[in-house]
Amino acid sequence: MTQPTGETPPTGVAAPAAEMDEAQALHLLDALLRMAEALLSCGAPAADVTAVTLRAASGCGLRHCHLDITYTSVTISAARRGRPPLTTLRVVQVRGIDYSRLAALYALAHEAAAGVRADDLAARLRAVLDVQPRAPRTVASLGTATLAAAVAFLIGGGWAVAVAAALTTGLIDLLLQQANRHGLPAFFQQVAGAALATAVALGLTLLEPVLPSWLGPLPPSMVVGAGIVVLLAGLSLVGSAEDAISGYYVTASARVFETLLMTTGLVLGIAGVLDVAQRAGLRLTLVPAAVGGLPPLVEAATAGIAALAWAVVGRATRWAVLMAGLAGALGWLVFDATTAAGLGPTAASAVAALAVGFVAESTAWRWGVPGPVVSVCGIVPLLPGLAIYSAIFSVVEGSGAQGLTQLVGALGTGLALAAGVTLGEFCSTPLRREFDRVEQRVRRRALSRRG
């Protein structure tokens, strides 16, 4: 597979090993290719997939193995002395959040690096891929509701807002489950989810005069903001940033485009319902986030619950869930401290994400947890859900310039989070025990291509 200069993803070469017969080599190549495809489909960065696959190839005895990754396919080739290379390709078709499977695949790749026969690798890979989720779907649904409730508290809502956000997110989850069963494309699922969240906010506005006073304030905008965070959490912000920085420009471009497309779906869903409401003479009110209304330690604990809840949604292992919660609390404490020091929301988010990425990548692997899982979950409480809603609200209300400025700021915050996590992961590289010569070669080659 060839691509124009400047767009070819970095490849690597495994350490030379003893020659093996063609049938055995093809069998091993197929197993390695399936493992790489599964890692990509679970959301692993392309640089990590390249490094661990080449490490496994070297440990299994393949000589001069090359790996080429794009967003939709993986190609692996083994050079043979005096003969044409053996090359196979696999298309990456299914993408979904499954952190427990991702952890198992990483563990298998590290074990293969220590030396595993081709038959054993293929059998163990089948066992990993055939494992069904241990937790029922209702646990994931409860996780999304808990995430929405925690985010509602973080942006200044009371218990009534948290309950409303949790119920709204439960409805969104049911809607998306039905959409998945009928094969609705992900873009339209984002539109439908955002529209449902905004419609619930509209319903709360209509019911406000008859709601009992003991419920307290129930700002509809905060309900929408919490629901949007849940929809944003599944986007591959961190993976796209790391692929771009590592030199995998084709894969990074595809992931960035997918993220922008899914965000556009959110925008269209919100804007459509707001426009219909405005034409019907119904007006929603916008309540700004009241970050800092709770004691810092309470806010940090709430952020930890939000990150923990997303790890549960992603079917992470128990250790991963615990570490995600700690990372979320740490990120919020850093965000609070940097905001108090005078940094703006975007810069503070970047610093908080850097801390999360550094700690996750330098410590999580020691407990058998992939660092990217902890990083992605740890930044979920910082996602700009309410900021996106505020921007679209301003556009629909006629303040187009102000709304576009706010939208750019919200997207900037998302990019700052992704870049901060990626920089933190790179800074933690010297502390990782699993960082070996193969991975160093991949990183150096990526840097040389950028130069």
C-alpha positions in Angstrom: 0.0 0.0 0.0 1.5 3.3 -1.0 0.4 6.9 -0.3 1.6 10.3 -1.3 4.7 11.6 0.4 3.9 13.3 3.7 0.8 11.1 4.3 2.4 7.7 4.8 1.9 6.5 8.4 5.2 5.6 10.2 6.2 2.0 9.9 8.6 0.0 12.0 10.8 -3.0 11.7 10.9 -5.8 14.2 14.1 -7.3 15.4 15.5 -10.0 13.1 14.5 -13.5 14.1 14.9 -17.0 12.8 13.2 -17.7 9.4 10.0 -19.7 9.5 8.1 -21.6 6.8 5.6 -19.7 4.7 2.4 -21.3 6.1 3.5 -20.7 9.7 4.4 -17.1 8.8 1.1 -16.4 7.2 -0.7 -17.9 10.1 1.2 -15.6 12.5 0.7 -12.6 10.3 -3.0 -13.2 10.3 -3.1 -13.3 14.1 -1.0 -10.2 14.4 -3.2 -8.4 11.9 -6.4 -9.4 13.8 -4.9 -8.1 17.0 -3.9 -4.8 15.5 -7.4 -4.4 13.9 -9.0 -5.1 17.3 -6.8 -2.6 19.1 -7.7 0.1 16.6 -11.4 -0.7 16.7 -11.3 -0.3 20.5 -9.8 3.2 20.2 -6.1 2.6 20.7 -3.8 5.3 19.1 -2.1 4.2 15.9 1.4 4.7 17.4 0.6 2.3 20.3 -0.9 -0.2 17.9 2.2 -0.1 15.7 4.6 -0.5 18.7 2.9 -3.3 20.5 2.2 -5.3 17.2 5.8 -5.0 16.1 6.9 -6.0 19.6 4.7 -9.1 19.4 5.9 -9.9 15.9 9.5 -9.8 17.1 8.7 -12.0 20.2 6.9 -14.6 18.0 9.8 -14.9 15.6 8.8 -12.9 12.5 11.8 -11.4 10.7 11.7 -7.8 9.4 8.0 -7.1 9.9 6.4 -3.9 8.7 3.1 -2.4 9.7 1.1 0.2 7.8 -2.0 1.7 9.5 -4.8 3.9 8.1 -8.1 4.7 9.8 -10.0 2.0 7.9 -7.3 -0.7 7.2 -4.2 -2.4 8.6 -1.5 -3.9 6.4 1.3 -6.1 7.7 4.2 -7.4 5.7 7.1 -9.7 6.5 10.3 -9.5 4.4 12.0 -12.7 3.3 15.6 -13.1 2.2 15.7 -13.6 -1.5 11.9 -14.1 -1.8 8.9 -11.7 -2.2 7.5 -10.5 1.1 4.4 -12.0 2.7 1.7 -9.3 3.0 -1.8 -9.3 4.3 -4.5 -6.7 4.8 -7.5 -6.3 7.1 -10.2 -3.8 7.0 -11.2 -2.1 10.3 -15.0 -2.2 10.4 -16.4 -2.1 13.9 -15.6 0.7 16.3 -16.9 0.7 19.9 -16.0 1.5 23.4 -14.8 -1.6 25.3 -12.0 -0.8 27.7 -11.8 -4.3 29.2 -11.2 -5.8 25.8 -8.6 -3.1 25.1 -6.8 -4.0 28.3 -6.8 -7.7 27.5 -5.4 -7.0 24.0 -2.6 -4.9 25.4 -1.8 -7.7 27.9 -1.8 -10.3 25.1 0.5 -8.2 23.0 3.0 -7.7 25.8 3.0 -11.5 26.5 3.6 -12.2 22.9 6.6 -10.0 23.0 8.1 -12.4 25.5 7.7 -15.3 23.1 4.5 -17.1 22.1 3.9 -19.7 19.3 1.7 -18.6 16.4 -1.0 -21.2 17.3 -1.1 -20.1 20.9 -1.3 -16.4 19.9 -4.2 -17.1 17.5 -6.1 -19.2 20.1 -5.6 -16.7 22.9 -6.6 -13.9 20.6 -9.9 -15.7 19.7 -10.5 -16.2 23.4 -10.2 -12.4 24.0 -12.3 -11.4 21.1 -15.1 -14.0 21.9 -15.5 -12.8 25.5 -18.9 -11.3 25.9 -19.4 -8.2 28.2 -19.6 -9.3 31.8 -21.8 -6.4 32.9 -25.4 -6.2 31.6 -26.4 -3.3 29.4 -28.4 -1.7 32.3 -25.1 -1.1 34.1 -23.8 1.0 31.2 -27.1 2.9 31.2 -26.8 3.6 34.9 -23.3 4.8 34.2 -24.4 7.3 31.7 -27.1 8.6 34.0 -24.6 8.9 36.8 -22.2 10.8 34.5 -24.9 13.3 33.6 -25.9 13.8 37.2 -22.3 14.4 38.3 -21.7 16.9 35.4 -24.9 18.7 36.4 -23.5 19.3 39.9 -20.2 20.4 38.4 -21.7 23.2 36.3 -23.7 24.6 39.2 -27.0 22.7 39.2 -28.8 21.5 42.3 -30.1 18.0 43.0 -33.3 18.6 40.9 -31.1 19.5 37.9 -29.0 16.4 38.5 -32.1 14.2 38.6 -33.5 15.8 35.5 -30.1 15.4 33.7 -29.9 11.7 34.7 -33.5 11.0 33.5 -32.8 12.9 30.2 -29.6 11.0 29.6 -31.5 7.7 30.3 -34.0 8.6 27.6 -31.1 9.5 25.2 -29.4 6.1 26.0 -32.6 4.3 25.2 -33.0 6.2 22.0 -29.5 5.5 20.9 -29.9 1.8 21.6 -32.9 1.6 19.4 -31.1 3.6 16.7 -28.2 1.1 16.8 -30.5 -1.8 16.4 -31.9 -0.3 13.3 -28.5 0.6 11.9 -28.9 4.4 12.0 -25.6 6.1 11.2 -23.7 7.6 14.1 -24.1 11.2 12.8 -27.9 11.0 12.9 -27.7 9.4 16.4 -25.8 12.5 17.6 -28.5 14.7 16.0 -31.3 12.8 17.6 -29.6 12.7 21.0 -28.9 16.4 21.1 -32.4 17.2 19.8 -33.9 15.0 22.6 -31.9 16.8 25.3 -33.0 20.2 24.0 -36.6 19.1 23.7 -36.6 18.0 27.4 -35.2 21.5 28.2 -38.1 23.0 26.3 -40.5 20.8 28.1 -39.1 21.9 31.5 -39.6 25.5 30.4 -43.3 24.9 29.7 -43.8 23.0 32.9 -41.9 25.5 35.1 -45.1 27.5 36.2 -46.7 24.3 37.6 -43.6 22.7 39.1 -43.6 22.6 43.0 -41.4 25.3 44.6 -39.6 22.8 46.7 -37.8 21.5 43.6 -35.8 24.7 43.6 -34.3 26.3 40.5 -34.3 24.0 37.5 -32.4 25.7 34.6 -33.1 23.8 31.4 -29.7 24.9 29.9 -27.8 22.9 32.6 -29.8 19.8 31.8 -28.9 20.1 28.1 -25.3 20.8 29.0 -25.0 17.7 31.0 -26.6 15.6 28.3 -24.2 17.0 25.7 -21.1 16.0 27.8 -22.4 12.4 27.6 -22.6 12.6 23.8 -19.1 14.2 23.6 -17.5 11.7 25.8 -17.6 9.0 23.2 -15.6 11.0 20.6 -12.0 10.2 19.8 -10.5 13.6 20.7 -7.4 12.2 22.4 -6.8 9.5 19.8 -6.9 12.0 16.9 -4.5 14.4 18.7 -2.0 11.6 19.5 -2.1 10.2 15.9 -1.4 13.7 14.5 1.5 14.4 16.9 2.9 10.9 16.3 3.0 11.5 12.5 0.0 9.3 11.5 -1.6 12.1 9.5 -4.0 10.0 7.4 -5.4 8.3 10.5 -5.4 11.5 12.5 -7.2 13.4 9.7 -9.9 10.7 9.5 -10.4 10.8 13.3 -10.5 14.6 13.4 -13.1 14.6 10.6 -15.2 12.0 12.4 -15.1 14.1 15.6 -16.0 17.3 13.8 -18.8 15.5 12.0 -20.2 14.1 15.2 -19.9 17.6 16.9 -21.8 19.0 13.9 -24.5 16.5 14.6 -24.8 17.9 18.1 -25.0 21.4 16.8 -27.7 20.6 14.2 -29.8 18.7 16.8 -29.7 21.7 19.3 -30.1 24.4 16.7 -33.1 22.6 15.1 -35.1 22.3 18.3 -34.2 25.9 19.4 -35.3 27.3 16.0 -38.6 25.4 16.1 -39.2 26.7 19.7 -38.4 30.3 18.7 -40.8 30.1 15.7 -43.5 28.8 18.0 -43.0 31.8 20.3 -41.4 29.7 23.1 -38.2 31.1 24.6 -35.6 29.2 26.5 -33.4 31.0 29.1 -29.7 30.5 29.3 -28.1 30.1 32.8 -24.3 30.3 32.8 -22.2 27.7 34.5 -21.6 28.3 38.2 -18.3 26.4 38.5 -16.8 26.9 42.0 -20.1 26.9 43.8 -19.1 23.8 45.8 -16.1 23.2 48.1 -13.0 22.2 46.0 -12.8 18.7 47.5 -16.5 18.1 46.9 -16.1 19.3 43.3 -13.1 17.0 42.8 -15.0 14.0 44.2 -17.9 14.8 41.9 -15.5 15.0 38.9 -14.1 11.6 40.0 -17.5 10.1 40.0 -18.1 11.4 36.5 -14.9 9.9 35.2 -15.6 6.7 37.1 -19.1 6.5 35.5 -17.7 6.8 32.0 -15.2 4.0 32.7 -18.2 1.9 33.8 -20.0 2.8 30.5 -16.9 1.6 28.6 -16.9 -1.7 30.5 -13.5 -1.1 32.1 -12.0 -3.4 34.6 -12.3 -2.7 38.3 -8.8 -1.3 38.6 -9.4 0.9 35.5 -12.6 2.2 37.0 -10.9 3.2 40.2 -7.9 4.8 38.5 -10.3 6.7 36.1 -12.1 8.1 39.2 -8.8 9.2 40.7 -7.7 10.8 37.5 -10.9 12.7 37.1 -10.6 14.1 40.6 -6.9 15.0 40.0 -7.8 16.8 36.7 -10.5 18.9 38.4 -8.2 19.9 41.3 -5.6 21.1 38.8 -8.3 22.9 36.8 -9.5 24.6 39.9 -6.0 25.6 41.0 -5.0 26.9 37.6 -8.2 28.8 37.2 -7.7 30.4 40.6 -4.2 31.4 39.5 -5.7 33.4 36.6 -5.6 31.1 33.6 -8.6 31.1 31.3 -10.8 28.0 30.8 -8.9 26.7 27.7 -5.4 27.1 29.2 -6.6 25.6 32.5 -8.2 22.7 30.7 -4.9 22.0 28.9 -2.9 22.0 32.1 -5.4 19.8 33.8 -5.3 17.3 30.9 -1.5 17.3 30.9 -1.5 16.3 34.5 -4.1 13.6 33.8 -2.1 12.2 30.8 1.2 12.3 32.7 -0.1 10.5 35.8 -2.2 8.0 33.8 0.6 6.9 31.4 3.3 6.7 34.0 1.3 4.7 36.6 -1.6 2.9 35.1 0.4 0.3 33.2 2.0 -0.9 36.4 -1.5 -2.1 37.5 -2.3 -3.7 34.2 -4.5 -0.8 33.0 -3.9 0.8 29.6 -2.9 4.5 30.1 -5.2 5.8 27.3 -8.3 4.4 29.2 -7.5 6.4 32.3 -6.6 9.5 30.3 -9.8 9.5 28.2 -12.0 8.9 31.2 -10.1 11.4 33.4 -10.9 14.4 31.1 -14.6 13.7 30.7 -15.6 16.1 33.5 -13.8 18.9 31.7 -15.6 18.5 28.3 -17.4 21.8 27.3 -21.0 20.6 27.0 -22.7 23.7 28.4 -20.3 26.0 26.4 -21.4 24.3 23.1 -25.1 24.7 24.1 -24.5 28.4 25.0 -22.9 29.0 21.6 -25.7 27.5 19.6 -28.3 29.3 21.8 -26.6 32.6 21.0 -26.6 31.9 17.3 -30.3 31.0 17.2 -31.2 34.0 19.4 -29.6 36.3 16.8 -26.2 36.9 18.3 -24.3 35.1 15.5 -20.9 36.7 16.0 -21.0 36.0 19.7 -22.2 32.5 19.2 -19.5 31.6 16.7 -16.9 33.0 19.1 -18.2 30.9 21.9 -18.3 27.8 19.6 -14.7 28.4 18.6 -13.8 28.7 22.3 -15.6 25.4 23.1 -13.9 23.6 20.3 -10.6 25.1 21.4 -11.2 23.7 24.9 -11.7 20.2 23.4 -8.5 20.5 21.4 -6.7 21.8 24.5 -7.8 18.7 26.4 -6.7 16.3 23.7 -3.3 18.1 23.2 -2.7 18.3 27.0 -3.4 14.5 27.5 -1.1 13.7 24.6 1.7 15.9 25.8 1.4 14.4 29.3 1.7 10.9 27.9 4.8 11.8 26.0 6.4 13.5 29.0 5.8 10.3 31.0 7.6 8.1 28.5 10.9 7.8 30.5 8.9 6.5 33.5 7.2 3.7 31.7 8.7 0.3 32.3 7.1 -1.1 29.1 8.7 1.5 26.9 11.2 -0.5 24.8 13.5 0.0 21.8 10.8 -0.9 19.3 8.5 1.9 20.5 11.4 4.3 20.6 12.2 3.5 17.0 8.5 4.2 16.0 8.6 7.6 17.8 11.9 8.6 16.2 10.7 7.6 12.7 7.5 9.7 13.2 9.6 12.7 14.2 11.9 12.3 11.2 8.9 12.2 8.9 7.6 15.4 10.4 11.0 17.0 9.8 
